[in-house]
Amino acid sequence: MWQVVGRWRSVAVFIAAFVVLAVLSGPQWSGSSRDNHFVHMAQGWIEGRVALDGRPPGYCDAKARAAKKCSGHRFDDWSVVTTLELADGSSVRGFPCRTAACAQQRRQTRRESWWVLGEGWLELAPGQITARTETWYVSFPPGPAAVFLPAVAVLGLQTPDVLLTLLLGALIPVVLVRLLDRERGVDDGRGREHLWIAVAWTVATPAAELAANGRVWFTAQIIGALALMLYLSATWKLRQPLWAGIWLGLAIACRPINHLPCVVVFVWWWWHAGRDTRVLVRFAVPLAVVGLTLAWFNWVRFGDPLEFGHRFLDTRWQARIQELGLFNLQYVPRNLQCLLTLLPQWSSEAPHLRASIHGTALWLGSPWLLLAFVRRQAFAGRAVLWLAALASAAPSLAYQNSGQIQFAYRFAVDWLPLVLLAMGFAGAAARTRFRVLVVVGALLHGWGAWQLARAPGKLFVTEPMGWPFESELLEP
């Protein structure tokens, strides 16, 4: 009987989540986003390519640039590797140095510094380079492209990535509710608690903005969060170790450094369940296959099994990346500011409330997090869920980018499923104040998602002094 009821609950949760997200998405809900990188990656695989066929969409081609018919580009975060033909007949593949010191060196000596794939930095004197050929890539980990592949095989570059992101985003609360229903039961009001947990995730976290808008960065996080929830469901009490390995592999293929630490959840259950080697092997085999595939994919493109291509992004932040790296402890203070203290600005003009492009403090849009450590009941696995959440959150705090173009700190979507699951098992949603705070968060995130989809120019502001990354926003 529970299985029948559970199926209908799942259908109802999915439909409700999808409708709400589609309304927030607005007219774009059934179409393609302007940053549909994963569709291009999947199309390349179908055509036997690991790179783009020419320059990215929205970029000027060489002929148009020469005729001065266009300049710059409209879309973001594509990677480029340049093949240099050298005077001695050899060739190398690399990316130019973009730091201030390198720029000064070029002006003074005309010598160029390049990061050569597989070799490191190389200085080239004037006349050593005889020809240059660009090859463009989608630098993001390929998990979402693998998910999109069947649709792209049928629809090609017209694949509606926003719609796919909405559909996949609406599945996350379904998995969350089913896991809680299965393990806690639905009696004594627990079924309602689980629905409130689903509401909190769907419309009172940054997931509302991400699922409603698609685009490469957001889609990767939504598919990664779905795979993480499926992994947690399969891992709980070691129900399906093979599927746990598959789902964690997909999560890692979407967001490697954020979801890899979540392996500790399976290891914890396995350790406390008798440490059966066969169970561990069933989990590890698909995970190893995914890891080797990702390493091979990176090697083919960039000559490094650990390089997804962000080192070669065509972005204004390249000087910072080359000077400090993609990850550095110097980034932590301002990312903590984005996570914890960044507040919106009140404006006399509609829509009155405006946010930094680096978002607002997470607790402001998701105030139910203030009850994160409320515990009405103990449960096995609580400590490991919090450990996995902390380990998942740490890399993003040391990342060179805040998440940018966000209503709230969106990197939290990588670890909030772990927090919500811990709160659900602990019974936090039984409290009236949790539900009140969820409603407050839903109003704020609903407004943010609505504006982001329709009028981002009115949502974001960059002028206030003292906000993070201010000096870079003022650069020409």
C-alpha atoms as one frame of an Amber mdcrd trajectory, in Angstrom:
protein
   0.000   0.000   0.000   2.798   2.438   0.884   4.415   1.850  -2.509   1.218
   2.833  -4.334   0.735   5.923  -2.178   4.431   6.721  -2.534   4.200   6.677
  -6.315   1.279   9.098  -6.300   3.095  11.353  -3.846   6.099  11.316  -6.144
   3.999  12.246  -9.160   2.336  15.076  -7.243   5.663  16.406  -5.943   7.172
  16.300  -9.431   4.245  18.093 -11.084   4.104  20.759  -8.375   7.870  21.378
  -8.530   7.894  21.511 -12.307   4.955  23.931 -12.535   6.456  26.292  -9.950
   9.877  26.256 -11.634   8.328  26.741 -15.079   6.373  29.763 -13.830   9.559
  31.248 -12.375  11.372  30.525 -15.635   8.883  32.494 -17.690   8.799  32.463
 -21.504  12.169  30.722 -21.747  11.023  27.572 -19.913  10.590  25.392 -22.999
  13.512  26.699 -25.014  17.270  26.983 -25.118  19.432  29.183 -22.958  22.063
  31.409 -24.492  24.811  29.417 -22.754  23.958  25.883 -23.853  27.545  24.607
 -23.758  26.595  21.030 -22.899  24.393  20.766 -25.983  27.409  21.763 -28.079
  29.605  19.247 -26.267  27.125  16.422 -26.879  26.732  17.432 -30.530  30.505
  17.267 -30.910  30.557  13.703 -29.567  27.872  12.702 -32.066  29.999  14.148
 -34.852  33.177  12.537 -33.508  34.702  15.729 -32.083  35.957  16.691 -28.622
  36.343  20.357 -29.631  34.006  22.887 -31.202  33.686  23.112 -34.948  35.083
  26.632 -35.234  34.586  29.504 -32.824  31.880  29.473 -30.140  28.405  30.851
 -30.895  28.310  34.603 -30.492  32.022  35.050 -31.221  33.198  36.949 -34.284
  34.916  34.841 -36.899  38.234  35.973 -38.398  36.606  37.342 -41.560  34.119
  39.482 -39.640  36.817  40.769 -37.314  39.061  41.703 -40.252  36.195  43.608
 -41.835  35.526  45.303 -38.467  31.906  44.186 -38.612  31.946  42.981 -35.045
  34.151  42.803 -31.985  34.166  40.847 -28.764  31.556  38.210 -28.003  28.211
  37.781 -26.310  28.497  34.434 -24.551  30.742  33.306 -21.721  33.221  30.733
 -20.471  34.553  28.906 -23.506  38.118  27.600 -23.439  40.650  28.041 -26.200
  43.969  26.355 -26.908  46.233  27.797 -29.608  48.467  25.650 -31.779  51.686
  27.549 -32.491  53.750  26.681 -35.558  57.360  27.518 -34.774  60.191  28.608
 -37.041  62.098  25.360 -36.501  59.208  23.360 -37.976  57.834  22.101 -34.648
  54.492  22.970 -33.099  53.168  23.318 -29.567  49.697  23.767 -28.045  49.236
  26.362 -25.351  47.622  29.426 -23.828  49.185  32.900 -23.592  50.266  34.540
 -20.358  47.807  37.325 -19.491  49.406  38.782 -16.349  50.454  42.427 -16.084
  54.114  41.364 -15.991  53.745  39.429 -19.239  51.954  42.320 -20.894  54.811
  44.640 -19.935  57.354  42.144 -21.239  55.587  41.971 -24.620  55.606  45.746
 -24.911  59.267  46.061 -24.007  60.864  43.014 -25.656  58.126  41.534 -27.884
  58.828  38.198 -26.203  55.756  36.086 -25.528  55.157  33.694 -22.621  52.916
  30.677 -23.215  51.677  27.857 -21.013  52.448  24.847 -23.200  50.333  21.743
 -22.636  52.385  19.034 -20.994  55.471  21.224 -20.597  54.708  24.364 -18.571
  55.776  27.941 -19.285  57.739  28.686 -22.455  59.153  32.034 -23.621  59.237
  32.660 -27.339  61.317  35.359 -29.003  60.033  37.561 -31.838  59.881  35.613
 -35.095  59.750  32.174 -33.474  55.987  31.893 -34.040  55.085  31.550 -37.722
  51.391  30.641 -37.464  48.598  30.386 -34.868  45.476  28.210 -34.967  42.761
  28.311 -32.323  40.844  25.284 -31.076  37.830  25.975 -28.859  36.417  23.696
 -26.170  33.669  23.376 -23.599  35.821  23.282 -20.493  33.190  22.098 -18.034
  33.140  18.492 -16.773  31.068  16.429 -19.216  28.438  14.808 -16.978  25.522
  17.032 -18.112  26.472  16.519 -21.775  26.193  12.746 -21.236  22.713  13.260
 -19.751  21.693  15.491 -22.681  23.145  13.139 -25.306  19.922  11.224 -26.196
  17.981  14.473 -26.643  20.785  16.054 -28.683  20.927  12.966 -30.908  17.317
  13.702 -31.885  17.079  17.500 -31.720  20.649  18.616 -32.364  21.663  22.119
 -31.332  17.995  23.051 -30.899  17.791  20.849 -27.795  15.861  22.842 -25.128
  18.395  22.836 -22.312  16.222  25.054 -20.106  13.348  22.568 -20.302  15.675
  19.648 -19.573  17.109  21.507 -16.585  13.588  22.183 -15.306  12.579  18.530
 -15.651  15.698  17.294 -13.913  15.416  19.964 -11.237  11.840  18.881 -10.496
  13.057  15.327  -9.862  15.312  16.347  -6.966  12.511  16.958  -4.421  10.926
  13.681  -5.553  14.052  11.703  -4.643  14.400  13.646  -1.396  10.818  12.941
  -0.303  10.950   9.263  -1.289  14.145   8.725   0.681  12.706  10.343   3.814
   9.358   8.562   3.399  11.078   5.227   2.994  13.374   5.560   5.986  11.214
   7.551   8.432   7.730   6.538   7.368   4.825   8.914   6.800   2.868   8.452
  10.031   2.523  10.993  12.859   2.833  13.949  10.509   6.186  12.881   9.110
   4.810  12.803   5.577   4.011  16.522   5.847   7.467  17.206   7.252   9.035
  15.636   4.185   6.947  17.782   1.882   8.133  20.897   3.711  11.723  19.723
   3.216  10.967  19.416  -0.501   9.485  22.923  -0.578  12.566  24.273   1.185
  14.841  22.809  -1.475  12.733  23.705  -4.510  11.860  27.335  -3.832  13.796
  28.448  -0.740  17.371  27.802  -1.891  19.449  29.069  -4.838  18.291  25.896
  -6.658  15.135  27.851  -7.566  17.133  30.293  -9.687  19.382  27.622 -11.166
  16.651  25.191 -12.214  14.475  27.980 -13.622  17.163  29.510 -15.816  19.264
  26.700 -17.285  22.630  27.849 -18.682  25.847  25.897 -18.435  26.847  26.743
 -14.856  23.368  26.296 -13.421  22.596  23.106 -15.339  25.799  21.483 -14.092
  24.849  22.162 -10.490  21.248  20.968 -10.885  22.236  17.685 -12.550  25.011
  17.251  -9.999  22.544  17.796  -7.138  20.106  15.287  -8.646  22.861  12.691
  -9.018  23.961  13.388  -5.439  20.427  12.818  -4.118  20.124   9.574  -6.086
  23.493   8.502  -4.693  22.390   9.214  -1.127  19.166   7.282  -1.664  21.048
   4.271  -3.052  23.725   4.486  -0.342  21.430   4.751   2.684  21.806   1.481
   4.586  23.718   0.184   1.523  20.494  -0.511  -0.357  21.989  -0.409  -3.882
  25.798  -0.229  -3.871  26.148  -0.592  -7.654  23.729   2.262  -8.319  25.381
   4.285  -5.569  28.654   4.084  -7.509  26.934   5.009 -10.775  25.126   8.018
  -9.309  28.160   9.298  -7.434  30.170   8.903 -10.638  27.656  11.094 -12.480
  27.715  13.678  -9.676  31.516  13.795  -9.883  31.303  14.093 -13.674  29.248
  17.265 -13.111  31.071  18.858 -10.154  34.243  16.848  -9.409  35.815  18.605
  -6.446  32.492  19.269  -4.721  30.941  15.823  -4.974  34.004  13.589  -4.659
  34.152  14.141  -0.850  30.659  12.637  -0.586  32.223   9.197  -0.996  32.622
   9.301   2.797  28.878   8.672   3.191  29.120   5.284   1.475  32.335   4.420
   3.290  30.652   5.197   6.621  27.663   2.935   5.895  29.925   0.204   4.533
  32.166   0.314   7.604  29.234   0.089  10.005  27.480  -2.633   8.002  30.169
  -5.286   8.270  32.688  -4.201   5.629  31.684  -6.716   2.966  34.348  -6.582
   0.215  31.864  -7.591  -2.481  29.659  -4.622  -1.630  32.634  -2.289  -1.823
  33.638  -3.688  -5.225  30.121  -3.217  -6.634  30.294   0.416  -5.540  33.881
   1.069  -6.656  33.776  -0.435 -10.158  31.389   2.083 -11.795  33.100   4.880
  -9.898  36.485   3.799 -11.282  35.066   3.539 -14.821  33.735   7.102 -14.611
  37.009   8.370 -13.166  39.111   6.744 -15.897  36.753   8.060 -18.580  37.037
  11.608 -17.247  40.831  11.305 -17.065  40.990  10.034 -20.668  38.680  12.828
 -21.876  40.864  15.455 -20.230  44.044  13.883 -21.588  42.752  13.826 -25.159
  41.830  17.502 -25.016  44.458  19.060 -22.780  47.235  16.519 -22.269  46.515
  16.291 -18.542  44.126  13.775 -16.902  43.195  16.315 -14.206  42.676  19.350
 -16.460  39.069  20.077 -17.466  40.106  23.250 -19.301  39.299  26.107 -16.937
  42.963  27.101 -17.041  42.305  28.083 -20.672  39.074  30.055 -20.243  38.669
  33.063 -22.502  37.760  35.366 -19.636  38.774  38.706 -18.187  39.828  36.927
 -14.983  42.768  35.177 -16.663  45.379  37.444 -15.042  44.039  36.522 -11.602
  43.921  32.820 -12.476  47.499  32.815 -13.730  48.851  34.793 -10.799  47.016
  33.026  -7.959  45.584  29.875  -9.548  42.021  28.616  -9.811  42.140  27.816
  -6.085  43.910  29.884  -3.464  43.373  30.714   0.199  43.435  34.391  -0.743
  39.983  33.931  -2.271  38.462  32.630   0.972  37.657  35.950   2.749  35.624
  37.427  -0.089  33.850  34.131  -0.804  32.925  33.946   2.878  31.585  37.464
   2.536  29.374  36.301  -0.337  28.213  33.295   1.679  27.628  34.964   5.042
  27.411  38.758   5.076  26.532  40.203   1.666  23.218  42.078   1.873  20.945
  43.532  -0.822  20.493  47.228  -1.472  17.217  49.134  -1.209  16.484  51.395
  -4.155  13.841  54.089  -4.537  13.189  52.804  -8.056  11.306  49.612  -8.899
  11.917  46.767  -8.230  13.377  48.463  -5.100  15.361  45.494  -3.795  18.600
  44.940  -5.704  21.388  42.439  -5.115  25.086  42.295  -5.810  25.944  40.223
  -8.872  27.829  38.097  -6.328  24.569  37.290  -4.569  23.305  37.759  -1.050
  24.124  35.958   2.180  22.789  32.410   2.091  20.925  32.691   5.407  18.953
  35.680   4.135  17.309  33.813   1.250  17.258  30.484   3.111  16.533  31.531
   6.717  15.440  27.990   7.618  19.177  27.231   7.751  19.208  29.012  11.107
  17.545  25.846  12.438  20.111  23.539  10.839  21.316  22.108  14.145  17.879
  21.606  15.667  17.484  17.918  16.475  14.243  16.348  17.679  15.493  12.815
  17.110  18.839  11.075  16.646  19.592   9.024  13.550  22.467   6.976  12.210
  24.613   8.871   9.728  24.032  12.421  10.981  27.709  13.172  11.581  28.839
  11.848   8.194  26.237  13.946   6.353  27.580  17.085   8.009  31.169  15.996
   7.349  30.390  15.477   3.666  28.643  18.870   3.508  31.636  20.682   4.999
  34.076  18.867   2.719  31.902  19.679  -0.291  31.639  23.369   0.621  35.347
  23.960   1.259  36.694  23.894  -2.342  34.266  26.558  -3.552  35.348  28.908
  -0.771  38.893  28.766  -2.145  37.780  29.170  -5.796  38.667  32.223  -7.845
  35.023  33.043  -8.597  32.121  33.663  -6.222  29.555  32.081  -8.532  28.790
  35.512 -10.038  25.482  36.487 -11.612  23.474  34.977  -8.780  20.750  36.126
  -6.428  22.227  34.086  -3.571  25.408  32.064  -3.075  24.738  29.363  -5.657
  27.680  27.078  -4.838  25.675  26.072  -1.758  23.495  23.978  -4.077  26.360
  21.468  -4.190  26.020  20.640  -0.484  22.553  21.755   0.610  21.037  18.322
  -0.242  23.219  16.863   2.507  22.129  19.540   4.980  18.440  19.194   4.128
  18.613  15.432   4.444  20.240  15.765   7.866  17.549  18.227   8.917  14.789
  15.978   7.582  16.024  12.945   9.491  16.469  15.046  12.625  12.845  16.201
  12.490  13.606  19.910  12.069  10.663  20.330   9.683   8.216  19.375  12.441
   8.626  22.838  13.957   6.266  25.618  12.919   9.091  28.130  12.758  10.859
  26.000  10.141   7.807  26.218   7.923   7.460  29.957   8.462  11.102  30.468
   7.513  10.645  28.300   4.427   7.771  30.527   3.305   9.947  33.629   3.831
  12.752  32.021   1.831  10.355  30.983  -0.934   9.139  34.576  -1.312  12.694
  35.902  -1.552  14.019  33.223  -3.888  10.851  33.265  -5.938  11.321  36.976
  -6.489  15.024  36.487  -7.285  14.348  33.687  -9.767  11.570  35.707 -11.401
  13.789  38.743 -11.864  16.809  36.730 -12.997  14.737  35.164 -15.768  13.137
  38.424 -16.895  15.097  41.513 -15.893  18.566  40.709 -14.537  19.647  44.257
 -15.276  17.168  45.496 -12.678  18.073  42.779 -10.189  21.819  43.302  -9.959
  23.833  46.344  -8.979  27.618  46.784  -8.803  28.031  50.314  -7.482  28.066
  50.071  -3.660  31.490  50.512  -2.126  33.072  47.676  -0.228  31.395  44.813
  -2.044  33.658  41.906  -3.056  35.514  41.978  -6.384  34.782  45.710  -6.643
  38.171  46.632  -8.117  37.820  44.020 -10.846  34.343  45.251 -11.764  35.836
  48.716 -12.304  38.521  47.439 -14.659  38.110  48.474 -18.321
